[in-house]
Amino acid sequence: MGDDVIMDKCLELIDEQGKETLESESFTELKPEIVKTIISRDTLDVPSEVHVWDACVKWAGAECKRQGKEVGYSFRMLLQLQFMALRVQLKIKRYGGYFDLF
């Protein structure tokens, strides 16, 4: 199997286990580009966008610690909003203006 096929299979599994993936402790250890890839997937199966938001909040706090920055409101919120904005934009496109936050 080629790298692309393996990556696609991994992402399919992540999609199918979306809620569990986002709630796993290892999610907070991912690199930013991997987090963006996961949360921007239109096929990510989560009960609601709140799960995506909560995972981004946890991830942002862990990322602040890794970078040796104070886990302060402003830095964490900046990261949260960047990730959430991406996800919401995709949902708006997907549902033609309607998106489900709750």
FENGI-V22215 format. One record per pair of residues at least 12 apart in sequence whose ideal C-beta (glycine too) atoms are under 6 Angstrom apart, sorted by the first residue. I is the first residue (numbers start at 0). J is the second residue. Records with the same first field share a line. If there is no record, write none. Layout:
BEGIN
I->J / J
END
This chain:
BEGIN
13->37
14->42 / 43 / 44
17->43 / 44 / 45
18->45 / 50
21->50 / 54
26->54
27->57 / 58 / 61
34->58
38->51 / 82 / 86
39->85 / 89
41->89 / 93
47->101
48->100
51->86
52->83
55->79 / 82
56->79
59->75 / 78 / 79
60->75
END
